[in-house]
Amino acid sequence: MSDEAFPIKTEQRGTVAVWTIDREARMNALSRATLLAFGKLAREAAENASIRAIIVTGAGEKAFCAGADLKERQGMSENDVRVQVELYRAELGPLDRCTKPVVAAINGAAFGGGLELALICDLRVAAKHAMLGLPETTLGIIPGAGGTQRLPRIVGEARAKEMILLGRRLTADEALGWGLVNRVTAPGTNVVDDAMAWIEPIANGAPIAQAAALEAIDRAFASSLDVGLELEKVSYDKTLVSEDRREALVAFAEKRKPVFKGR
């Protein structure tokens, strides 16, 4: 049974740490406790010389991570949501800045904040049945955990706009074709096992060189990304105070389609 106080299971396979979001009943949604757990693990991993790479995945086969925990958010005020969104930046930031390669093993649906979590990772391996998308605009908001900034850097501006504005969901094969994922796992093969085998050159490689390579690559984007994240924060706040956002939460609770009025 999942420990909701620290809902990430950890194991270490050789030099690779495997972190599994253990909230299968909630589609591995990102609760406050989950975000705090990621921050703690990432900070510890940075100081752990026995870890050369990290794999992030979700429990079960249905979802890698379905994004924000909407049930948790229903009782939140607008300011509470602002604080929660800031936690994405504060607690997933150490994972983003990790000097060890981080791989998302996408075992199922990766929507909203779940896909944003995968975008933070350096590499992405997807199960054949996985689906990926950023549906926030259909819920009256925008991606608030870096999606508007990281997705265009990976798939290009036009495709990023297509995914975000249309709320388009991609199959694993489509995501591979778009360059959103690096690899699709063959049916019948466990995606974490496949990712482990694929990153063997990292697991047994030179950690100083790996860290230096990541630093050199990330440095090309870091300054503009910081500015972009600040702009995203301002844009997100515009959606946070909208009636449409509140309508989306009510519709979710009532299990109906939201009626947006543009205010």
FIMARMAR-479586 format. One record per residue (C-alpha): residue number from 1; x, y, z. Coordinates in steps of 0.05 Angstrom, whole numbers, plus 5000, padded with zeros to 4 digits. Layout:
PT   nr     x     y     z
PT  NUM     X     Y     Z
...
This chain:
PT   nr     x     y     z
PT    1  5000  5000  5000
PT    2  5025  5069  4982
PT    3  5054  5114  5036
PT    4  5019  5180  5023
PT    5  5069  5216  5067
PT    6  5126  5195  5021
PT    7  5092  5166  4959
PT    8  5155  5148  4919
PT    9  5185  5079  4923
PT   10  5260  5076  4914
PT   11  5309  5022  4895
PT   12  5379  5020  4867
PT   13  5399  4973  4812
PT   14  5474  4977  4809
PT   15  5491  5049  4795
PT   16  5420  5067  4774
PT   17  5368  5094  4823
PT   18  5296  5077  4805
PT   19  5242  5122  4833
PT   20  5170  5099  4826
PT   21  5111  5145  4840
PT   22  5069  5098  4882
PT   23  4999  5126  4875
PT   24  4970  5078  4824
PT   25  4898  5087  4850
PT   26  4905  5162  4835
PT   27  4939  5152  4768
PT   28  5005  5171  4802
PT   29  4982  5244  4805
PT   30  5029  5296  4834
PT   31  5007  5311  4905
PT   32  5044  5360  4949
PT   33  5077  5302  4985
PT   34  5100  5273  4918
PT   35  5133  5339  4898
PT   36  5168  5344  4966
PT   37  5191  5272  4960
PT   38  5222  5286  4891
PT   39  5259  5346  4919
PT   40  5287  5306  4977
PT   41  5309  5248  4933
PT   42  5341  5293  4881
PT   43  5381  5331  4933
PT   44  5405  5267  4965
PT   45  5423  5236  4898
PT   46  5466  5296  4880
PT   47  5511  5278  4939
PT   48  5509  5202  4928
PT   49  5569  5179  4888
PT   50  5541  5109  4880
PT   51  5485  5136  4836
PT   52  5504  5150  4764
PT   53  5435  5155  4733
PT   54  5363  5160  4755
PT   55  5301  5129  4725
PT   56  5233  5159  4742
PT   57  5170  5119  4730
PT   58  5100  5106  4757
PT   59  5067  5046  4791
PT   60  5025  5000  4748
PT   61  5014  5002  4673
PT   62  4960  5054  4665
PT   63  4995  5118  4683
PT   64  5065  5147  4688
PT   65  5034  5208  4719
PT   66  4966  5239  4704
PT   67  4989  5309  4727
PT   68  4964  5350  4784
PT   69  4922  5317  4837
PT   70  4856  5352  4821
PT   71  4820  5323  4882
PT   72  4873  5354  4926
PT   73  4865  5420  4890
PT   74  4790  5423  4897
PT   75  4797  5448  4969
PT   76  4851  5499  4952
PT   77  4843  5574  4947
PT   78  4874  5611  4889
PT   79  4934  5629  4933
PT   80  4940  5556  4955
PT   81  4945  5537  4881
PT   82  4999  5590  4870
PT   83  5039  5560  4927
PT   84  5029  5490  4899
PT   85  5052  5511  4829
PT   86  5113  5543  4860
PT   87  5129  5476  4892
PT   88  5136  5446  4822
PT   89  5193  5494  4810
PT   90  5224  5489  4879
PT   91  5220  5413  4887
PT   92  5228  5389  4815
PT   93  5283  5441  4803
PT   94  5336  5397  4836
PT   95  5317  5340  4789
PT   96  5321  5387  4730
PT   97  5390  5411  4752
PT   98  5415  5341  4771
PT   99  5486  5327  4747
PT  100  5467  5254  4737
PT  101  5427  5235  4675
PT  102  5353  5228  4690
PT  103  5309  5182  4648
PT  104  5233  5180  4647
PT  105  5207  5109  4638
PT  106  5137  5127  4615
PT  107  5096  5066  4633
PT  108  5029  5095  4614
PT  109  4992  5161  4608
PT  110  5035  5223  4618
PT  111  4988  5283  4619
PT  112  4995  5354  4644
PT  113  5045  5358  4701
PT  114  5062  5285  4687
PT  115  5088  5302  4618
PT  116  5122  5363  4647
PT  117  5157  5317  4696
PT  118  5180  5275  4637
PT  119  5204  5338  4600
PT  120  5248  5355  4660
PT  121  5284  5288  4649
PT  122  5343  5284  4601
PT  123  5317  5224  4564
PT  124  5249  5191  4555
PT  125  5231  5118  4542
PT  126  5157  5103  4531
PT  127  5117  5039  4534
PT  128  5081  5023  4469
PT  129  5013  5038  4500
PT  130  5034  5104  4531
PT  131  4997  5169  4514
PT  132  5027  5238  4523
PT  133  4994  5306  4525
PT  134  4986  5375  4557
PT  135  4911  5384  4563
PT  136  4913  5446  4609
PT  137  4880  5495  4561
PT  138  4819  5449  4558
PT  139  4814  5457  4634
PT  140  4818  5533  4632
PT  141  4892  5540  4651
PT  142  4960  5531  4618
PT  143  5019  5485  4634
PT  144  5050  5513  4697
PT  145  5110  5468  4710
PT  146  5153  5489  4651
PT  147  5113  5457  4595
PT  148  5106  5520  4553
PT  149  5182  5529  4556
PT  150  5210  5458  4552
PT  151  5163  5428  4501
PT  152  5180  5478  4445
PT  153  5254  5466  4458
PT  154  5244  5392  4446
PT  155  5192  5387  4390
PT  156  5194  5457  4361
PT  157  5147  5516  4366
PT  158  5093  5494  4317
PT  159  5085  5425  4345
PT  160  5086  5451  4416
PT  161  5030  5499  4400
PT  162  4991  5443  4367
PT  163  4996  5400  4429
PT  164  4981  5456  4478
PT  165  4927  5496  4441
PT  166  4890  5435  4415
PT  167  4902  5393  4476
PT  168  4928  5340  4429
PT  169  4949  5273  4457
PT  170  5004  5233  4423
PT  171  5014  5158  4421
PT  172  5083  5132  4439
PT  173  5099  5121  4365
PT  174  5076  5192  4347
PT  175  5118  5220  4405
PT  176  5178  5182  4378
PT  177  5167  5211  4309
PT  178  5163  5281  4338
PT  179  5226  5272  4379
PT  180  5187  5278  4444
PT  181  5211  5209  4467
PT  182  5277  5176  4450
PT  183  5254  5104  4450
PT  184  5191  5061  4449
PT  185  5193  4996  4487
PT  186  5169  4934  4451
PT  187  5103  4905  4473
PT  188  5111  4853  4528
PT  189  5175  4885  4554
PT  190  5177  4923  4619
PT  191  5193  4995  4605
PT  192  5239  5003  4666
PT  193  5278  4940  4647
PT  194  5283  4966  4576
PT  195  5307  5034  4600
PT  196  5358  5001  4645
PT  197  5387  4961  4587
PT  198  5387  5022  4540
PT  199  5425  5067  4588
PT  200  5479  5015  4603
PT  201  5532  5061  4572
PT  202  5512  5114  4623
PT  203  5508  5066  4682
PT  204  5577  5040  4667
PT  205  5606  5104  4638
PT  206  5648  5160  4664
PT  207  5606  5201  4713
PT  208  5650  5263  4709
PT  209  5644  5264  4634
PT  210  5569  5251  4637
PT  211  5561  5310  4685
PT  212  5605  5355  4643
PT  213  5566  5337  4580
PT  214  5500  5353  4613
PT  215  5526  5419  4640
PT  216  5552  5439  4571
PT  217  5486  5421  4537
PT  218  5441  5453  4589
PT  219  5482  5517  4591
PT  220  5459  5532  4521
PT  221  5387  5538  4545
PT  222  5392  5557  4618
PT  223  5389  5632  4617
PT  224  5331  5638  4569
PT  225  5294  5582  4604
PT  226  5296  5620  4670
PT  227  5265  5681  4638
PT  228  5214  5637  4603
PT  229  5194  5605  4669
PT  230  5182  5673  4700
PT  231  5138  5693  4642
PT  232  5101  5627  4647
PT  233  5087  5642  4721
PT  234  5056  5709  4703
PT  235  5014  5677  4648
PT  236  4992  5621  4693
PT  237  4966  5670  4745
PT  238  4919  5699  4693
PT  239  4884  5632  4687
PT  240  4885  5620  4762
PT  241  4836  5677  4777
PT  242  4789  5660  4720
PT  243  4718  5634  4727
PT  244  4735  5583  4674
PT  245  4785  5550  4721
PT  246  4734  5544  4776
PT  247  4683  5517  4727
PT  248  4732  5464  4706
PT  249  4741  5440  4778
PT  250  4665  5438  4789
PT  251  4655  5400  4724
PT  252  4709  5351  4744
PT  253  4674  5338  4811
PT  254  4606  5331  4776
PT  255  4636  5287  4722
PT  256  4611  5330  4665
PT  257  4642  5370  4609
PT  258  4660  5441  4630
PT  259  4625  5501  4599
PT  260  4676  5556  4590
PT  261  4654  5628  4584
PT  262  4720  5663  4573
PT  263  4721  5701  4638
